[in-house]
C-alpha cells in the first residue's frame, strides 16, 4: 500500500499538471479569439491572417498537442509514484 505522503505528492503533481493544461486551454480557446482582430494585422502566407489561422487551425493543433502533452506527463507522474497501469 502506498503512503499518504506518496499519495499527496502524486495528487499535487497531477493537480498542477491539470491546472497548467487548463490555463493553456483557456488561452487558446478564449484569449486568442479575443485578440483575433489585432492578430489579423499579421499576414502569414497565402493571404491568410494570423488571427484567422489561430482560430481555424492553430487552436485545434494546440488542443491536440495539449492532449498528448497531458497524457505523456501524467504517465511520467504515475510511473514516478508507482501507480502506472501496465
N, C-alpha and C positions, 0 to 999 in steps of 0.2 A: 504494500500500500504506500502511496506517496504521502510525503509530509505536508503539513499545512503551509510551510514556507515555500515549498516547491509549487504547490497549487496557487498560492498568491503570486509567485513570480511568473508562472505561466499565464495567469489571468491578467496581470499587469502588462506584460508584453503583448498579449492578444488585444487587450483594450486599446493600448497605444497604437498598434497597427490599424485597428478598426477606425479610430479617430483620424489617423493620417489619411486613410483611404477615403473616408467621408469628406474630409477637407478638400482633397483633390476632386472628388465628385462634385462638390458644391462649386468649386472654381470652374470646372468645365461645363457644368450644367446651368449655372446661373450667372457667374461673373463674366465669362467670355461672351455669352449672348448679350449681356447688359451693355458691354462696350463694343458691340459689333459695328455700330455706326462709326466709331472712332477707328476701329481696325480696318474699315473699308477704305481708309486713306492709303493703305499699303496694298499695292498690287503685287501678286506673287508670280503667276505665269498664266498664259492663255487668256488674259483679261480678267481672271478671277481675282477678287479682292480677298485679303486675309480674313476679314470678318465673315464673308460668305463661306470660305474654306473651313474656318474653325467651327462653324455651326453645322455645315453639311458633312464634312469628313473628319475634321480634326478631333471633334469631341467624341465621335464614335471610335476612332482609333485609340484615343486616350482611355475610354472606358474598357476596351478590350485589354489594353496594356495594364490597367489597374486591376482587372480581374486576375490576370496572370501573375502580377506582382504580389497581390494579396495571397493567392494560393501558394506561391513559391515561398514567401516569407513565413506563412503560417506553418508550412511543412517543416521549415527550419526550426521554428519555435517548438513545435511538437516533438521533433527529434531531440532538441536540447533538454527537454523535461521528461523524456521517456514515455510520452503518451501518443506517439505516432501510430497510425494504422498501418498494418502490413499490406 
